[in-house]
Each structure stands twice: as structure tokens, then as C-alpha cells.
Amino acid sequence: MPSLYRCENKQYLEKINNFENEKRSEKKETPPKKKKINFKTCKKNTLNSLNEVEHFLRNIHNFTNYIKLYKILK
């Protein structure tokens, strides 16, 4: 790399060149292997999550009923 300015320090340029060379020589890591899909666990997890959502929505409906009752009695 040619020096563009007179005030540049040669040691600084050497450090930069060494760093760039180290970067180039580093090997890229291979991505991890994908796990096989286990349909039994996927099915079980899906059913559990659907049950949780249903339970949550039912509780919200009850909560809104309490709020409406509170507004009426207020």
C-alpha cells in the first residue's frame, strides 16, 4: 500500500497490512447441520400452544365482562 501522506508512519501501515492479511487467512466457519424435523414433538407443541391461546382468549372475554359490569355499577 503506497503512502499517501508524508506524515504517515511506516509502523502504522505495517500493522494495518498485517491485520488485513490475518483477516484474509481466517477460515470461515461452516454452518451447523440442520436438525431433522420430529413431527410428534411439532404436533404436541402446536396443540399446547393452541390450548394456551384459547385459554388466554377466554380469560380476556371474562375480564371484559367485569369491566362492563364495573362501568354500569359506577
N, C-alpha and C positions, 0 to 999 in steps of 0.2 A: 504494500500500500504506500504510494508516494505521499510525502508530507506536503500538506497544502500551505502551511504557515511556517514561518521560521521559528516561531516560539514553541512549536510542538516538541515535546520531549520524546526522545527515541525509546526510552524505557517504557513510557506510557503506551506508545504504539506497539511495542513488542508484547506487552501484557494483553492488549486488545487482540492482536493476531493469535496469540496462544489460546485465548478464551474462545475465539471463533473456531479454531482448529479442534478444540476439545468438543465443542458443540457438534461439529460435523462428524466426529468419530463415534459419538454416542449411538448405541443401537436403540432402535425404537422397541418398546415392549409389545409383545403380541397380546391381542385382546383375550380376555378369559373365554373359555369354552362355554357355550350356552348349555343350560341345563335342559334335560328332557322334560316335557310337559307331563305332569301326572294328573290325569283327568279326574280321578277320585277326589284328590285334595282340592282341585279347582271347583268341582261341583259342591263340595262341602263348604268351602269358603264363600261361594256365591250364595248358597242358601242361608248361611249365617248372616251375611251382610244384608240380604233382603229382609230377613226377620228383624234385624236391628232397625232398619229403616222403617218398616211397618210399625214397630213398637213406638219409635220416636214420633211418627206422624199421628198416631192415636193419642199420644200424650199431649201433643200440640193442640189437637182438637178439644180435648178436655180443658186444657188451660185457657183457650179462647172462650169456652163456655163460662168459666169462672170470671173472666174479665167482663163479659157481657152482663152477668148477674151482678157484679160489683157496681157497674155503671148504672144499672137500673135501681139498685137499692140506695145508691148515693143520692 
